[in-house]
Amino acid sequence: MIGLGFASRVLLSPLGKALAAVLAVSVIAGGIYLYGHQRGAASVLQRLQSDRITILKDGRKIDEEALGADDTGLCALLGGCELPDGGDH
């Protein structure tokens, strides 16, 4: 079994200090990455939520226009179309 003296010698050696520094930097960098990732995800979710509200409001407006439109108005809302009889109403 490895004694406590061996572990302390390894940790206090230049290689042990270098490994500890690499580990510390890795933990700090990982924490910063996770923090940034969570903030970015929250930002995207917030933007999507506000865009969804805008889309729902616009959709309601479009539905009201479509329900109140006559044939020509409905065709205009759909981007233009020809009537089946070829007429122009």
PATILO-174834 format. One record per atom (N, C-alpha, C): residue in three letters; chain; atom name; x, z, y. Coordinates in steps of 0.02 Angstrom, whole numbers, padded with zeros to 5 digits. Layout:
N
<r rest="ALA" kette="A" atom="CA" X="X" Z="Z" Y="Y"/>
...
END
This chain:
89
<r rest="MET" kette="A" atom="N" X="00042" Z="00000" Y="-00058"/>
<r rest="MET" kette="A" atom="CA" X="00000" Z="00000" Y="00000"/>
<r rest="MET" kette="A" atom="C" X="00044" Z="00000" Y="00062"/>
<r rest="ILE" kette="A" atom="N" X="00023" Z="-00038" Y="00110"/>
<r rest="ILE" kette="A" atom="CA" X="00062" Z="-00044" Y="00172"/>
<r rest="ILE" kette="A" atom="C" X="00049" Z="00017" Y="00215"/>
<r rest="GLY" kette="A" atom="N" X="00100" Z="00047" Y="00239"/>
<r rest="GLY" kette="A" atom="CA" X="00093" Z="00107" Y="00278"/>
<r rest="GLY" kette="A" atom="C" X="00078" Z="00093" Y="00351"/>
<r rest="LEU" kette="A" atom="N" X="00059" Z="00145" Y="00387"/>
<r rest="LEU" kette="A" atom="CA" X="00043" Z="00139" Y="00458"/>
<r rest="LEU" kette="A" atom="C" X="00105" Z="00120" Y="00498"/>
<r rest="GLY" kette="A" atom="N" X="00162" Z="00139" Y="00475"/>
<r rest="GLY" kette="A" atom="CA" X="00224" Z="00123" Y="00511"/>
<r rest="GLY" kette="A" atom="C" X="00237" Z="00048" Y="00512"/>
<r rest="PHE" kette="A" atom="N" X="00221" Z="00015" Y="00458"/>
<r rest="PHE" kette="A" atom="CA" X="00231" Z="-00057" Y="00455"/>
<r rest="PHE" kette="A" atom="C" X="00184" Z="-00093" Y="00504"/>
<r rest="ALA" kette="A" atom="N" X="00121" Z="-00072" Y="00506"/>
<r rest="ALA" kette="A" atom="CA" X="00071" Z="-00102" Y="00551"/>
<r rest="ALA" kette="A" atom="C" X="00092" Z="-00093" Y="00624"/>
<r rest="SER" kette="A" atom="N" X="00115" Z="-00033" Y="00641"/>
<r rest="SER" kette="A" atom="CA" X="00135" Z="-00022" Y="00710"/>
<r rest="SER" kette="A" atom="C" X="00197" Z="-00062" Y="00728"/>
<r rest="ARG" kette="A" atom="N" X="00243" Z="-00071" Y="00679"/>
<r rest="ARG" kette="A" atom="CA" X="00303" Z="-00111" Y="00692"/>
<r rest="ARG" kette="A" atom="C" X="00283" Z="-00184" Y="00704"/>
<r rest="VAL" kette="A" atom="N" X="00236" Z="-00210" Y="00665"/>
<r rest="VAL" kette="A" atom="CA" X="00214" Z="-00280" Y="00672"/>
<r rest="VAL" kette="A" atom="C" X="00179" Z="-00289" Y="00740"/>
<r rest="LEU" kette="A" atom="N" X="00135" Z="-00243" Y="00758"/>
<r rest="LEU" kette="A" atom="CA" X="00098" Z="-00249" Y="00821"/>
<r rest="LEU" kette="A" atom="C" X="00143" Z="-00242" Y="00882"/>
<r rest="LEU" kette="A" atom="N" X="00195" Z="-00202" Y="00877"/>
<r rest="LEU" kette="A" atom="CA" X="00240" Z="-00193" Y="00933"/>
<r rest="LEU" kette="A" atom="C" X="00297" Z="-00243" Y="00936"/>
<r rest="SER" kette="A" atom="N" X="00302" Z="-00285" Y="00885"/>
<r rest="SER" kette="A" atom="CA" X="00354" Z="-00337" Y="00885"/>
<r rest="SER" kette="A" atom="C" X="00334" Z="-00393" Y="00933"/>
<r rest="PRO" kette="A" atom="N" X="00381" Z="-00435" Y="00953"/>
<r rest="PRO" kette="A" atom="CA" X="00365" Z="-00491" Y="00997"/>
<r rest="PRO" kette="A" atom="C" X="00311" Z="-00537" Y="00967"/>
<r rest="LEU" kette="A" atom="N" X="00315" Z="-00549" Y="00902"/>
<r rest="LEU" kette="A" atom="CA" X="00264" Z="-00591" Y="00870"/>
<r rest="LEU" kette="A" atom="C" X="00196" Z="-00557" Y="00871"/>
<r rest="GLY" kette="A" atom="N" X="00193" Z="-00493" Y="00860"/>
<r rest="GLY" kette="A" atom="CA" X="00130" Z="-00456" Y="00862"/>
<r rest="GLY" kette="A" atom="C" X="00100" Z="-00457" Y="00931"/>
<r rest="LYS" kette="A" atom="N" X="00143" Z="-00450" Y="00982"/>
<r rest="LYS" kette="A" atom="CA" X="00118" Z="-00451" Y="01051"/>
<r rest="LYS" kette="A" atom="C" X="00092" Z="-00521" Y="01068"/>
<r rest="ALA" kette="A" atom="N" X="00126" Z="-00573" Y="01045"/>
<r rest="ALA" kette="A" atom="CA" X="00104" Z="-00641" Y="01058"/>
<r rest="ALA" kette="A" atom="C" X="00036" Z="-00654" Y="01023"/>
<r rest="LEU" kette="A" atom="N" X="00030" Z="-00631" Y="00961"/>
<r rest="LEU" kette="A" atom="CA" X="-00034" Z="-00640" Y="00926"/>
<r rest="LEU" kette="A" atom="C" X="-00090" Z="-00601" Y="00960"/>
<r rest="ALA" kette="A" atom="N" X="-00075" Z="-00541" Y="00984"/>
<r rest="ALA" kette="A" atom="CA" X="-00125" Z="-00501" Y="01019"/>
<r rest="ALA" kette="A" atom="C" X="-00146" Z="-00536" Y="01084"/>
<r rest="ALA" kette="A" atom="N" X="-00098" Z="-00566" Y="01119"/>
<r rest="ALA" kette="A" atom="CA" X="-00114" Z="-00602" Y="01181"/>
<r rest="ALA" kette="A" atom="C" X="-00157" Z="-00663" Y="01166"/>
<r rest="VAL" kette="A" atom="N" X="-00140" Z="-00700" Y="01114"/>
<r rest="VAL" kette="A" atom="CA" X="-00180" Z="-00759" Y="01095"/>
<r rest="VAL" kette="A" atom="C" X="-00251" Z="-00737" Y="01077"/>
<r rest="LEU" kette="A" atom="N" X="-00257" Z="-00683" Y="01040"/>
<r rest="LEU" kette="A" atom="CA" X="-00323" Z="-00657" Y="01021"/>
<r rest="LEU" kette="A" atom="C" X="-00363" Z="-00636" Y="01082"/>
<r rest="ALA" kette="A" atom="N" X="-00330" Z="-00602" Y="01129"/>
<r rest="ALA" kette="A" atom="CA" X="-00364" Z="-00579" Y="01189"/>
<r rest="ALA" kette="A" atom="C" X="-00388" Z="-00639" Y="01231"/>
<r rest="VAL" kette="A" atom="N" X="-00345" Z="-00689" Y="01239"/>
<r rest="VAL" kette="A" atom="CA" X="-00363" Z="-00748" Y="01278"/>
<r rest="VAL" kette="A" atom="C" X="-00421" Z="-00785" Y="01243"/>
<r rest="SER" kette="A" atom="N" X="-00419" Z="-00788" Y="01177"/>
<r rest="SER" kette="A" atom="CA" X="-00472" Z="-00822" Y="01139"/>
<r rest="SER" kette="A" atom="C" X="-00539" Z="-00786" Y="01149"/>
<r rest="VAL" kette="A" atom="N" X="-00538" Z="-00721" Y="01146"/>
<r rest="VAL" kette="A" atom="CA" X="-00599" Z="-00682" Y="01155"/>
<r rest="VAL" kette="A" atom="C" X="-00626" Z="-00692" Y="01226"/>
<r rest="ILE" kette="A" atom="N" X="-00583" Z="-00690" Y="01276"/>
<r rest="ILE" kette="A" atom="CA" X="-00605" Z="-00699" Y="01345"/>
<r rest="ILE" kette="A" atom="C" X="-00632" Z="-00770" Y="01355"/>
<r rest="ALA" kette="A" atom="N" X="-00596" Z="-00821" Y="01330"/>
<r rest="ALA" kette="A" atom="CA" X="-00619" Z="-00890" Y="01337"/>
<r rest="ALA" kette="A" atom="C" X="-00685" Z="-00901" Y="01301"/>
<r rest="GLY" kette="A" atom="N" X="-00693" Z="-00871" Y="01242"/>
<r rest="GLY" kette="A" atom="CA" X="-00755" Z="-00877" Y="01206"/>
<r rest="GLY" kette="A" atom="C" X="-00813" Z="-00846" Y="01243"/>
<r rest="GLY" kette="A" atom="N" X="-00800" Z="-00788" Y="01273"/>
<r rest="GLY" kette="A" atom="CA" X="-00852" Z="-00755" Y="01313"/>
<r rest="GLY" kette="A" atom="C" X="-00872" Z="-00796" Y="01374"/>
<r rest="ILE" kette="A" atom="N" X="-00823" Z="-00825" Y="01408"/>
<r rest="ILE" kette="A" atom="CA" X="-00838" Z="-00867" Y="01466"/>
<r rest="ILE" kette="A" atom="C" X="-00878" Z="-00929" Y="01445"/>
<r rest="TYR" kette="A" atom="N" X="-00858" Z="-00959" Y="01389"/>
<r rest="TYR" kette="A" atom="CA" X="-00893" Z="-01018" Y="01363"/>
<r rest="TYR" kette="A" atom="C" X="-00966" Z="-01000" Y="01347"/>
<r rest="LEU" kette="A" atom="N" X="-00977" Z="-00945" Y="01312"/>
<r rest="LEU" kette="A" atom="CA" X="-01045" Z="-00926" Y="01294"/>
<r rest="LEU" kette="A" atom="C" X="-01087" Z="-00910" Y="01355"/>
<r rest="TYR" kette="A" atom="N" X="-01058" Z="-00877" Y="01404"/>
<r rest="TYR" kette="A" atom="CA" X="-01093" Z="-00861" Y="01466"/>
<r rest="TYR" kette="A" atom="C" X="-01114" Z="-00925" Y="01502"/>
<r rest="GLY" kette="A" atom="N" X="-01068" Z="-00972" Y="01508"/>
<r rest="GLY" kette="A" atom="CA" X="-01083" Z="-01036" Y="01540"/>
<r rest="GLY" kette="A" atom="C" X="-01134" Z="-01076" Y="01502"/>
<r rest="HIS" kette="A" atom="N" X="-01129" Z="-01075" Y="01437"/>
<r rest="HIS" kette="A" atom="CA" X="-01176" Z="-01112" Y="01395"/>
<r rest="HIS" kette="A" atom="C" X="-01246" Z="-01084" Y="01403"/>
<r rest="GLN" kette="A" atom="N" X="-01253" Z="-01018" Y="01404"/>
<r rest="GLN" kette="A" atom="CA" X="-01318" Z="-00987" Y="01412"/>
<r rest="GLN" kette="A" atom="C" X="-01347" Z="-01001" Y="01481"/>
<r rest="ARG" kette="A" atom="N" X="-01305" Z="-00999" Y="01532"/>
<r rest="ARG" kette="A" atom="CA" X="-01330" Z="-01014" Y="01600"/>
<r rest="ARG" kette="A" atom="C" X="-01351" Z="-01087" Y="01605"/>
<r rest="GLY" kette="A" atom="N" X="-01313" Z="-01132" Y="01574"/>
<r rest="GLY" kette="A" atom="CA" X="-01331" Z="-01203" Y="01575"/>
<r rest="GLY" kette="A" atom="C" X="-01396" Z="-01215" Y="01538"/>
<r rest="ALA" kette="A" atom="N" X="-01404" Z="-01183" Y="01481"/>
<r rest="ALA" kette="A" atom="CA" X="-01466" Z="-01191" Y="01442"/>
<r rest="ALA" kette="A" atom="C" X="-01525" Z="-01165" Y="01482"/>
<r rest="ALA" kette="A" atom="N" X="-01517" Z="-01108" Y="01514"/>
<r rest="ALA" kette="A" atom="CA" X="-01571" Z="-01080" Y="01554"/>
<r rest="ALA" kette="A" atom="C" X="-01589" Z="-01126" Y="01612"/>
<r rest="SER" kette="A" atom="N" X="-01538" Z="-01156" Y="01643"/>
<r rest="SER" kette="A" atom="CA" X="-01550" Z="-01202" Y="01698"/>
<r rest="SER" kette="A" atom="C" X="-01588" Z="-01263" Y="01675"/>
<r rest="VAL" kette="A" atom="N" X="-01569" Z="-01291" Y="01618"/>
<r rest="VAL" kette="A" atom="CA" X="-01604" Z="-01350" Y="01591"/>
<r rest="VAL" kette="A" atom="C" X="-01676" Z="-01332" Y="01574"/>
<r rest="LEU" kette="A" atom="N" X="-01687" Z="-01275" Y="01542"/>
<r rest="LEU" kette="A" atom="CA" X="-01755" Z="-01255" Y="01525"/>
<r rest="LEU" kette="A" atom="C" X="-01798" Z="-01246" Y="01587"/>
<r rest="GLN" kette="A" atom="N" X="-01769" Z="-01217" Y="01639"/>
<r rest="GLN" kette="A" atom="CA" X="-01806" Z="-01208" Y="01702"/>
<r rest="GLN" kette="A" atom="C" X="-01825" Z="-01275" Y="01732"/>
<r rest="ARG" kette="A" atom="N" X="-01777" Z="-01322" Y="01732"/>
<r rest="ARG" kette="A" atom="CA" X="-01791" Z="-01388" Y="01760"/>
<r rest="ARG" kette="A" atom="C" X="-01844" Z="-01425" Y="01719"/>
<r rest="LEU" kette="A" atom="N" X="-01840" Z="-01420" Y="01653"/>
<r rest="LEU" kette="A" atom="CA" X="-01889" Z="-01452" Y="01610"/>
<r rest="LEU" kette="A" atom="C" X="-01959" Z="-01422" Y="01622"/>
<r rest="GLN" kette="A" atom="N" X="-01961" Z="-01357" Y="01631"/>
<r rest="GLN" kette="A" atom="CA" X="-02025" Z="-01324" Y="01643"/>
<r rest="GLN" kette="A" atom="C" X="-02055" Z="-01348" Y="01708"/>
<r rest="SER" kette="A" atom="N" X="-02016" Z="-01352" Y="01761"/>
<r rest="SER" kette="A" atom="CA" X="-02043" Z="-01374" Y="01825"/>
<r rest="SER" kette="A" atom="C" X="-02061" Z="-01448" Y="01822"/>
<r rest="ASP" kette="A" atom="N" X="-02022" Z="-01489" Y="01785"/>
<r rest="ASP" kette="A" atom="CA" X="-02040" Z="-01559" Y="01778"/>
<r rest="ASP" kette="A" atom="C" X="-02105" Z="-01567" Y="01738"/>
<r rest="ARG" kette="A" atom="N" X="-02115" Z="-01525" Y="01689"/>
<r rest="ARG" kette="A" atom="CA" X="-02177" Z="-01527" Y="01649"/>
<r rest="ARG" kette="A" atom="C" X="-02237" Z="-01512" Y="01692"/>
<r rest="ILE" kette="A" atom="N" X="-02230" Z="-01463" Y="01737"/>
<r rest="ILE" kette="A" atom="CA" X="-02285" Z="-01446" Y="01782"/>
<r rest="ILE" kette="A" atom="C" X="-02301" Z="-01506" Y="01827"/>
<r rest="THR" kette="A" atom="N" X="-02249" Z="-01539" Y="01852"/>
<r rest="THR" kette="A" atom="CA" X="-02259" Z="-01598" Y="01895"/>
<r rest="THR" kette="A" atom="C" X="-02293" Z="-01653" Y="01856"/>
<r rest="ILE" kette="A" atom="N" X="-02271" Z="-01664" Y="01794"/>
<r rest="ILE" kette="A" atom="CA" X="-02301" Z="-01717" Y="01752"/>
<r rest="ILE" kette="A" atom="C" X="-02375" Z="-01701" Y="01739"/>
<r rest="LEU" kette="A" atom="N" X="-02390" Z="-01638" Y="01725"/>
<r rest="LEU" kette="A" atom="CA" X="-02459" Z="-01619" Y="01712"/>
<r rest="LEU" kette="A" atom="C" X="-02502" Z="-01630" Y="01775"/>
<r rest="LYS" kette="A" atom="N" X="-02475" Z="-01613" Y="01833"/>
<r rest="LYS" kette="A" atom="CA" X="-02512" Z="-01624" Y="01896"/>
<r rest="LYS" kette="A" atom="C" X="-02523" Z="-01698" Y="01908"/>
<r rest="ASP" kette="A" atom="N" X="-02470" Z="-01738" Y="01898"/>
<r rest="ASP" kette="A" atom="CA" X="-02476" Z="-01811" Y="01907"/>
<r rest="ASP" kette="A" atom="C" X="-02523" Z="-01840" Y="01856"/>
<r rest="GLY" kette="A" atom="N" X="-02520" Z="-01815" Y="01794"/>
<r rest="GLY" kette="A" atom="CA" X="-02565" Z="-01840" Y="01742"/>
<r rest="GLY" kette="A" atom="C" X="-02638" Z="-01826" Y="01759"/>
<r rest="ARG" kette="A" atom="N" X="-02652" Z="-01768" Y="01787"/>
<r rest="ARG" kette="A" atom="CA" X="-02720" Z="-01751" Y="01806"/>
<r rest="ARG" kette="A" atom="C" X="-02743" Z="-01798" Y="01861"/>
<r rest="LYS" kette="A" atom="N" X="-02698" Z="-01813" Y="01909"/>
<r rest="LYS" kette="A" atom="CA" X="-02715" Z="-01858" Y="01964"/>
<r rest="LYS" kette="A" atom="C" X="-02729" Z="-01927" Y="01936"/>
<r rest="ILE" kette="A" atom="N" X="-02688" Z="-01951" Y="01890"/>
<r rest="ILE" kette="A" atom="CA" X="-02698" Z="-02017" Y="01861"/>
<r rest="ILE" kette="A" atom="C" X="-02763" Z="-02019" Y="01822"/>
<r rest="ASP" kette="A" atom="N" X="-02778" Z="-01966" Y="01784"/>
<r rest="ASP" kette="A" atom="CA" X="-02841" Z="-01964" Y="01746"/>
<r rest="ASP" kette="A" atom="C" X="-02901" Z="-01969" Y="01793"/>
<r rest="GLU" kette="A" atom="N" X="-02899" Z="-01933" Y="01849"/>
<r rest="GLU" kette="A" atom="CA" X="-02955" Z="-01936" Y="01897"/>
<r rest="GLU" kette="A" atom="C" X="-02962" Z="-02006" Y="01925"/>
<r rest="GLU" kette="A" atom="N" X="-02907" Z="-02039" Y="01940"/>
<r rest="GLU" kette="A" atom="CA" X="-02910" Z="-02108" Y="01966"/>
<r rest="GLU" kette="A" atom="C" X="-02937" Z="-02155" Y="01913"/>
<r rest="ALA" kette="A" atom="N" X="-02916" Z="-02147" Y="01850"/>
<r rest="ALA" kette="A" atom="CA" X="-02938" Z="-02192" Y="01796"/>
<r rest="ALA" kette="A" atom="C" X="-03012" Z="-02183" Y="01782"/>
<r rest="LEU" kette="A" atom="N" X="-03036" Z="-02120" Y="01782"/>
<r rest="LEU" kette="A" atom="CA" X="-03107" Z="-02108" Y="01769"/>
<r rest="LEU" kette="A" atom="C" X="-03152" Z="-02135" Y="01824"/>
<r rest="GLY" kette="A" atom="N" X="-03127" Z="-02137" Y="01885"/>
<r rest="GLY" kette="A" atom="CA" X="-03168" Z="-02161" Y="01940"/>
<r rest="GLY" kette="A" atom="C" X="-03159" Z="-02235" Y="01955"/>
<r rest="ALA" kette="A" atom="N" X="-03116" Z="-02269" Y="01918"/>
<r rest="ALA" kette="A" atom="CA" X="-03101" Z="-02339" Y="01933"/>
<r rest="ALA" kette="A" atom="C" X="-03151" Z="-02386" Y="01899"/>
<r rest="ASP" kette="A" atom="N" X="-03163" Z="-02443" Y="01932"/>
<r rest="ASP" kette="A" atom="CA" X="-03202" Z="-02496" Y="01900"/>
<r rest="ASP" kette="A" atom="C" X="-03155" Z="-02539" Y="01859"/>
<r rest="ASP" kette="A" atom="N" X="-03178" Z="-02595" Y="01832"/>
<r rest="ASP" kette="A" atom="CA" X="-03136" Z="-02636" Y="01788"/>
<r rest="ASP" kette="A" atom="C" X="-03073" Z="-02660" Y="01823"/>
<r rest="THR" kette="A" atom="N" X="-03081" Z="-02685" Y="01883"/>
<r rest="THR" kette="A" atom="CA" X="-03023" Z="-02712" Y="01920"/>
<r rest="THR" kette="A" atom="C" X="-02974" Z="-02656" Y="01937"/>
<r rest="GLY" kette="A" atom="N" X="-03001" Z="-02599" Y="01958"/>
<r rest="GLY" kette="A" atom="CA" X="-02958" Z="-02542" Y="01974"/>
<r rest="GLY" kette="A" atom="C" X="-02921" Z="-02516" Y="01913"/>
<r rest="LEU" kette="A" atom="N" X="-02955" Z="-02515" Y="01856"/>
<r rest="LEU" kette="A" atom="CA" X="-02923" Z="-02492" Y="01794"/>
<r rest="LEU" kette="A" atom="C" X="-02868" Z="-02540" Y="01774"/>
<r rest="CYS" kette="A" atom="N" X="-02880" Z="-02605" Y="01780"/>
<r rest="CYS" kette="A" atom="CA" X="-02828" Z="-02655" Y="01765"/>
<r rest="CYS" kette="A" atom="C" X="-02768" Z="-02645" Y="01811"/>
<r rest="ALA" kette="A" atom="N" X="-02781" Z="-02631" Y="01875"/>
<r rest="ALA" kette="A" atom="CA" X="-02726" Z="-02620" Y="01922"/>
<r rest="ALA" kette="A" atom="C" X="-02686" Z="-02558" Y="01902"/>
<r rest="LEU" kette="A" atom="N" X="-02720" Z="-02505" Y="01879"/>
<r rest="LEU" kette="A" atom="CA" X="-02685" Z="-02445" Y="01857"/>
<r rest="LEU" kette="A" atom="C" X="-02643" Z="-02458" Y="01796"/>
<r rest="LEU" kette="A" atom="N" X="-02665" Z="-02503" Y="01753"/>
<r rest="LEU" kette="A" atom="CA" X="-02628" Z="-02519" Y="01692"/>
<r rest="LEU" kette="A" atom="C" X="-02573" Z="-02570" Y="01703"/>
<r rest="GLY" kette="A" atom="N" X="-02566" Z="-02593" Y="01764"/>
<r rest="GLY" kette="A" atom="CA" X="-02513" Z="-02640" Y="01780"/>
<r rest="GLY" kette="A" atom="C" X="-02536" Z="-02712" Y="01782"/>
<r rest="GLY" kette="A" atom="N" X="-02601" Z="-02720" Y="01784"/>
<r rest="GLY" kette="A" atom="CA" X="-02629" Z="-02788" Y="01788"/>
<r rest="GLY" kette="A" atom="C" X="-02646" Z="-02814" Y="01719"/>
<r rest="CYS" kette="A" atom="N" X="-02704" Z="-02847" Y="01715"/>
<r rest="CYS" kette="A" atom="CA" X="-02725" Z="-02876" Y="01651"/>
<r rest="CYS" kette="A" atom="C" X="-02776" Z="-02930" Y="01666"/>
<r rest="GLU" kette="A" atom="N" X="-02789" Z="-02970" Y="01617"/>
<r rest="GLU" kette="A" atom="CA" X="-02839" Z="-03022" Y="01624"/>
<r rest="GLU" kette="A" atom="C" X="-02902" Z="-03000" Y="01589"/>
<r rest="LEU" kette="A" atom="N" X="-02958" Z="-03015" Y="01620"/>
<r rest="LEU" kette="A" atom="CA" X="-03022" Z="-02999" Y="01589"/>
<r rest="LEU" kette="A" atom="C" X="-03036" Z="-03048" Y="01533"/>
<r rest="PRO" kette="A" atom="N" X="-03072" Z="-03028" Y="01480"/>
<r rest="PRO" kette="A" atom="CA" X="-03084" Z="-03070" Y="01422"/>
<r rest="PRO" kette="A" atom="C" X="-03116" Z="-03137" Y="01437"/>
<r rest="ASP" kette="A" atom="N" X="-03161" Z="-03140" Y="01485"/>
<r rest="ASP" kette="A" atom="CA" X="-03194" Z="-03203" Y="01500"/>
<r rest="ASP" kette="A" atom="C" X="-03154" Z="-03247" Y="01547"/>
<r rest="GLY" kette="A" atom="N" X="-03095" Z="-03224" Y="01566"/>
<r rest="GLY" kette="A" atom="CA" X="-03052" Z="-03263" Y="01610"/>
<r rest="GLY" kette="A" atom="C" X="-03073" Z="-03260" Y="01682"/>
<r rest="GLY" kette="A" atom="N" X="-03128" Z="-03225" Y="01695"/>
<r rest="GLY" kette="A" atom="CA" X="-03153" Z="-03219" Y="01763"/>
<r rest="GLY" kette="A" atom="C" X="-03112" Z="-03171" Y="01805"/>
<r rest="ASP" kette="A" atom="N" X="-03126" Z="-03172" Y="01868"/>
<r rest="ASP" kette="A" atom="CA" X="-03091" Z="-03128" Y="01915"/>
<r rest="ASP" kette="A" atom="C" X="-03143" Z="-03083" Y="01947"/>
<r rest="HIS" kette="A" atom="N" X="-03149" Z="-03022" Y="01924"/>
<r rest="HIS" kette="A" atom="CA" X="-03200" Z="-02975" Y="01950"/>
<r rest="HIS" kette="A" atom="C" X="-03171" Z="-02931" Y="02001"/>
END
